[in-house]
Amino acid sequence: MENPDHNNEFGSNPKRTRIEVDVANLPSDCGLRIKISNYHPNERDQIRRHYLQNKACQPVNHDFPQSQFGKTKRRFNPVWFKEFHGGGDSFVTKGFRNWKKKEKLQNHVGDHNNEHNIAQRKCEALLNQRQSIQTVINKQSDVEKREYRTRLNASVDCICFLQRQGLAFRGHDESKDSNNQGNFLELLRFLANHNEEIDQAVLENTPKNHQMISPDIQKEIANAATVKTINAIIKDIGDSLFAIIVDESRDMSTKEQMAIALRYVDKLGHVNERFLSITHVNNTSAVTLKSAIE
């Protein structure tokens, strides 16, 4: 009888100390084996692979006991090991004794879609490391990471170019049927048309929810570039004195804006003026501008 505490060792309390397992001395007899589910989850595949590499435990030279069938005694024939590849409780715990009709063994084996045959195919995949689940996940993960980095770099390059040139990102019509989807999308498509690696990782060749082209994504990348630029300006100023230059800059919708620039002398003695930002303000009074600057 199996120990109930041992059965729940990792099921009810997975944080208990892991028991060291000597793979080389694992019992071969199915009746003496511990259930795979009783081992630590991180060791189960290793133990499964050990048993599979050692092949099935088939006592072909065993003197099988005989059972009485009418006036005749019959018993299991070791030749049936090769004829029937069965599994499950009928062969391990409950047993099978109808030696008079060996064809009924096939009922326990089942067709190609039964649990035993499905498990057997999974075992074959486990032995083939190139087809194991963990290997497939790792390969898929590496591909996804590489494509994500390519996709992100392409979007960043387009945004940096548009910011450097002072060009608008969005277009009036960004639908697929549009002849001009705007500077950002048209530039990204231009990059894809001239670089096969980028082409495979952007726009139509990537999931719709992971294309890195939405207005929100564009703003996030632009804001990240803004932070990087400001940090570079602050590092260039260091501990030196600087002046803040403020000017009113009303946009086309007549909303009041405040343009801010910094003027300072760098470590080489050069006078620099660096544009910092444009901030919307309610009005251009001294109090409002002072509050916005702070």
JOURVEN-V153267 format. One record per residue. N is the residue number from 1. RES is the residue in one letter. BURIAL is b if it has 16 or more other ideal C-beta (glycine too) atoms within 10 Angstrom, else e. Layout:
N|RES|BURIAL  N|RES|BURIAL
This chain:
1|M|e  2|E|e  3|N|e  4|P|e  5|D|e  6|H|e  7|N|e  8|N|e  9|E|b  10|F|b  11|G|e  12|S|e  13|N|e  14|P|e  15|K|e  16|R|e  17|T|e  18|R|e  19|I|e  20|E|e  21|V|e  22|D|e  23|V|e  24|A|e  25|N|e  26|L|e  27|P|e  28|S|e  29|D|e  30|C|e  31|G|e  32|L|e  33|R|e  34|I|e  35|K|e  36|I|e  37|S|e  38|N|b  39|Y|b  40|H|b  41|P|e  42|N|e  43|E|b  44|R|e  45|D|e  46|Q|e  47|I|b  48|R|b  49|R|b  50|H|e  51|Y|b  52|L|e  53|Q|e  54|N|e  55|K|e  56|A|e  57|C|e  58|Q|e  59|P|e  60|V|e  61|N|e  62|H|e  63|D|e  64|F|e  65|P|e  66|Q|e  67|S|e  68|Q|e  69|F|e  70|G|e  71|K|e  72|T|e  73|K|e  74|R|b  75|R|e  76|F|b  77|N|e  78|P|e  79|V|e  80|W|e  81|F|e  82|K|e  83|E|e  84|F|e  85|H|e  86|G|b  87|G|b  88|G|e  89|D|e  90|S|e  91|F|b  92|V|e  93|T|e  94|K|e  95|G|e  96|F|b  97|R|e  98|N|e  99|W|b  100|K|e  101|K|e  102|K|b  103|E|e  104|K|e  105|L|b  106|Q|e  107|N|e  108|H|b  109|V|b  110|G|e  111|D|e  112|H|e  113|N|e  114|N|e  115|E|e  116|H|b  117|N|e  118|I|e  119|A|e  120|Q|e  121|R|e  122|K|e  123|C|e  124|E|e  125|A|e  126|L|b  127|L|e  128|N|e  129|Q|e  130|R|e  131|Q|e  132|S|e  133|I|e  134|Q|e  135|T|e  136|V|e  137|I|e  138|N|e  139|K|e  140|Q|e  141|S|e  142|D|e  143|V|e  144|E|e  145|K|e  146|R|e  147|E|b  148|Y|e  149|R|e  150|T|b  151|R|b  152|L|e  153|N|e  154|A|b  155|S|b  156|V|e  157|D|e  158|C|b  159|I|b  160|C|e  161|F|e  162|L|b  163|Q|e  164|R|e  165|Q|e  166|G|e  167|L|e  168|A|e  169|F|b  170|R|e  171|G|b  172|H|e  173|D|e  174|E|e  175|S|e  176|K|e  177|D|e  178|S|e  179|N|e  180|N|e  181|Q|b  182|G|b  183|N|b  184|F|b  185|L|b  186|E|e  187|L|b  188|L|b  189|R|b  190|F|e  191|L|b  192|A|b  193|N|e  194|H|e  195|N|e  196|E|e  197|E|e  198|I|b  199|D|b  200|Q|e  201|A|b  202|V|b  203|L|b  204|E|e  205|N|e  206|T|b  207|P|e  208|K|e  209|N|e  210|H|e  211|Q|b  212|M|b  213|I|b  214|S|e  215|P|e  216|D|e  217|I|e  218|Q|b  219|K|e  220|E|e  221|I|b  222|A|e  223|N|e  224|A|e  225|A|e  226|T|e  227|V|e  228|K|e  229|T|e  230|I|e  231|N|e  232|A|e  233|I|b  234|I|e  235|K|e  236|D|e  237|I|b  238|G|e  239|D|e  240|S|e  241|L|e  242|F|b  243|A|e  244|I|e  245|I|e  246|V|e  247|D|e  248|E|e  249|S|e  250|R|e  251|D|e  252|M|e  253|S|e  254|T|e  255|K|e  256|E|b  257|Q|b  258|M|b  259|A|e  260|I|b  261|A|e  262|L|b  263|R|e  264|Y|b  265|V|e  266|D|e  267|K|e  268|L|e  269|G|e  270|H|e  271|V|e  272|N|e  273|E|e  274|R|b  275|F|e  276|L|e  277|S|e  278|I|e  279|T|e  280|H|e  281|V|b  282|N|e  283|N|e  284|T|e  285|S|e  286|A|e  287|V|e  288|T|e  289|L|b  290|K|e  291|S|e  292|A|b  293|I|e  294|E|e
